[in-house]
C-alpha cells in the first residue's frame, strides 16, 4: 500500500489533511472538513505517530487504516452520508470512521459502529468522547455495539452507506440485505489478494459491483479466529 508521505514532519491533524489534499487523495471540501474536525490522534494508541500515512496496530490483531484509506472511503461514500442519512461501520475498531460518519449524517441521521471485540468497543467510546463527535454519541444518533459485523446491525437498517473495515472472503449477504435501495457499500474483498469493492444497490433493488483499487486489510472473520494468534 503506497504511503503518500513519511509523516516525520507532520505535527497536526490539519497538516495531515492538507497533505492528503496536496497529493490528490482528498478533493472534497466536506471530507476535508470532517477529517479536520475528527482528530486522528484521539483514535490511535498513545505511543503511535497519529498522522503518518500507514495502518497502525490497535491490539487484538486489528489495525486502524491509513489516513489515505479513510479519506478514500469517505469520498466514495460522501453522497450517501448526507444529513439525515443512515450509516453502518463494520469493524469499527477505534471508532474513527464511525465518528466521521456521525458528523456527516448529523444529529438527524444515524451512525452505527459494530465491532466484535468488546475491549475495542469500550475504548472507541472513550475515544469518541474526546472528539467533536461526543455530542452525537451522548444524544444517541451515534452508537457502537459489540456484535459480529458480518451480520450487520439490522435494528437500524436499511443503511444509505455501509463501510467494512476488514477483508471478507465474499460479500456477506446480510450486509447487502441491509443496504438501502439507492445506497452504497464499500468493502475489501479477497484473501491474499484483496480489492476494495464498491457495491451500489439501485432503487429497484438490483446490485452493481465494481473494483475501486487493490488494498490490504486484516480479514473479516469471527472473534475467535481473530484472537487465535494474540
C-alpha positions in Angstrom: 0.0 0.0 0.0 1.5 3.3 -1.1 2.4 5.9 1.6 1.9 9.4 0.4 4.4 10.9 2.9 6.7 9.9 5.7 4.8 11.7 8.4 8.0 12.8 10.1 7.3 16.5 9.5 3.6 16.5 10.3 2.7 17.6 13.8 -1.0 18.3 13.5 -4.2 16.8 12.2 -4.8 19.8 9.9 -1.4 19.3 8.3 -2.3 15.6 7.7 -5.4 16.6 5.9 -3.6 19.3 3.9 -1.1 16.6 2.7 -4.0 14.4 1.6 -5.3 17.3 -0.4 -1.9 18.1 -1.9 -1.4 14.5 -3.1 -4.9 14.5 -4.6 -6.3 11.9 -2.2 -9.0 14.4 -0.9 -10.8 16.6 -3.4 -14.0 17.0 -1.4 -14.4 20.1 0.8 -16.8 18.2 3.1 -14.5 15.3 3.6 -11.6 17.7 4.4 -13.7 19.5 6.9 -14.8 16.3 8.7 -11.3 14.9 8.8 -10.0 18.2 10.2 -12.8 18.1 12.8 -12.1 14.5 14.0 -8.5 14.4 15.2 -6.9 11.1 14.4 -4.7 11.5 17.5 -7.6 10.5 19.7 -8.0 7.2 17.9 -4.6 5.7 17.8 -2.5 4.2 20.6 -0.7 6.7 22.8 2.8 5.7 21.6 1.9 5.7 17.9 2.5 8.5 15.4 -1.0 9.6 14.7 -0.5 11.4 11.4 1.8 9.1 9.5 0.1 7.6 6.4 0.2 4.0 7.4 -2.1 1.5 9.1 -1.3 1.1 12.9 -1.9 -1.9 15.2 -4.5 -1.3 17.8 -4.3 -4.7 19.6 -6.4 -7.8 19.2 -4.8 -8.5 15.7 -6.7 -5.4 14.4 -5.5 -2.1 12.9 -6.6 1.4 12.2 -6.4 2.1 8.5 -4.0 4.6 7.0 -5.4 8.1 6.6 -5.5 7.9 2.8 -7.7 4.9 3.0 -10.1 6.6 5.4 -10.2 9.6 3.0 -10.8 7.3 0.0 -13.7 5.5 1.7 -15.2 8.8 2.9 -15.1 10.2 -0.6 -16.6 7.0 -2.1 -19.5 7.2 0.4 -19.9 11.0 0.6 -23.2 11.2 -1.4 -24.6 8.6 0.9 -23.5 10.4 4.1 -25.7 13.4 3.7 -27.5 14.9 6.7 -30.4 12.7 7.9 -29.0 9.5 6.3 -28.0 6.2 8.0 -24.5 4.7 8.0 -23.1 1.4 9.3 -19.4 1.0 10.0 -18.5 -2.7 10.3 -15.3 -3.5 12.2 -15.4 0.0 13.8 -12.1 -0.6 15.7 -11.1 2.6 17.5 -14.2 4.4 16.3 -12.5 6.9 14.0 -14.5 6.4 10.8 -17.8 5.9 12.8 -17.2 9.4 14.3 -16.6 10.9 10.8 -19.8 9.3 9.6 -21.7 10.7 12.5 -20.6 14.2 11.7 -21.5 13.8 8.1 -25.1 12.5 8.7 -25.6 14.8 11.6 -28.0 14.6 14.6 -31.0 13.9 12.3 -29.1 10.9 10.8 -27.8 7.7 12.4 -24.3 6.3 12.5 -23.7 2.8 13.9 -20.4 1.1 14.6 -20.2 -2.7 15.0 -17.1 -4.4 16.4 -16.8 -7.9 17.8 -14.0 -7.2 20.3 -15.7 -5.7 23.5 -12.5 -4.0 24.6 -12.2 -2.1 21.3 -15.9 -1.0 21.6 -15.2 0.3 25.1 -12.1 2.1 24.1 -13.8 3.5 20.9 -16.5 5.1 23.1 -13.7 6.7 25.2 -12.0 8.0 22.0 -15.2 9.4 20.6 -16.0 11.2 23.9 -12.7 13.2 23.4 -13.7 14.2 19.9 -16.0 16.5 18.1 -18.5 13.7 17.7 -19.0 13.4 21.5 -22.4 15.3 21.5 -23.8 12.9 18.8 -22.8 9.9 21.0 -24.4 11.4 24.0 -27.7 12.2 22.2 -27.8 8.7 20.6 -27.5 9.5 16.9 -24.1 7.7 17.1 -23.8 4.3 18.7 -21.3 1.5 19.0 -22.2 -2.2 19.6 -20.5 -5.5 20.3 -21.6 -7.8 17.5 -20.5 -9.9 14.6 -20.2 -7.4 11.8 -20.8 -10.0 9.1 -24.4 -9.9 10.3 -24.6 -6.1 10.2 -26.9 -4.3 12.7 -30.4 -5.0 11.5 -32.0 -2.8 14.2 -31.2 0.4 12.4 -31.3 -0.9 8.8 -31.6 -0.1 6.0 -28.5 2.0 5.5 -27.6 4.6 2.9 -23.9 3.8 3.5 -22.1 0.8 4.7 -18.3 0.6 5.3 -16.5 -2.6 6.1 -13.0 -2.2 7.6 -11.8 -5.8 7.2 -11.5 -8.0 4.1 -14.2 -10.5 3.5 -13.7 -13.7 1.6 -17.0 -12.8 -0.1 -19.5 -10.0 0.5 -21.8 -11.0 3.4 -25.4 -11.4 2.2 -26.7 -9.8 5.4 -24.9 -6.5 4.5 -26.4 -6.5 1.0 -29.8 -7.0 2.5 -29.3 -4.1 5.0 -28.2 -1.7 2.2 -31.0 0.7 1.3 -32.1 0.9 -2.4 -30.0 3.8 -3.7 -27.3 3.1 -1.1 -23.7 2.2 -1.4 -21.3 -0.2 0.4 -17.5 -0.1 0.4 -15.9 -3.4 1.3 -12.5 -5.0 0.8 -12.8 -8.5 -0.6 -10.3 -11.3 -1.0 -7.7 -13.3 0.9 -4.0 -12.9 -0.2 -5.0 -10.5 -3.0 -7.7 -8.0 -2.0 -9.7 -5.4 -3.8 -11.8 -2.5 -2.5 -15.2 -3.2 -3.9 -18.0 -0.6 -4.3 -21.4 -2.1 -4.1 -24.3 0.0 -5.4 -27.9 -1.0 -4.9 -30.2 0.6 -7.4 -33.7 1.9 -6.4 -35.2 -1.3 -7.9 -33.0 -3.4 -5.6 -30.6 -4.7 -8.2 -26.9 -4.7 -7.2 -23.9 -3.5 -9.2 -20.3 -4.1 -8.0 -17.1 -2.5 -9.3 -13.5 -2.8 -8.2 -12.0 0.5 -7.0 -8.4 -0.4 -6.1 -6.1 -3.0 -4.7 -5.8 -3.0 -0.9 -4.5 -4.8 2.1 -6.7 -5.3 5.2 -6.9 -7.7 8.1 -9.5 -10.4 7.5 -13.2 -10.1 8.4 -13.6 -13.2 10.5 -15.0 -14.5 13.8 -13.9 -13.1 17.1 -12.3 -16.4 18.0 -10.3 -16.6 14.8 -9.1 -13.0 15.1 -7.9 -13.6 18.7 -6.3 -17.0 18.0 -2.8 -15.7 17.4 -3.0 -12.9 20.1 
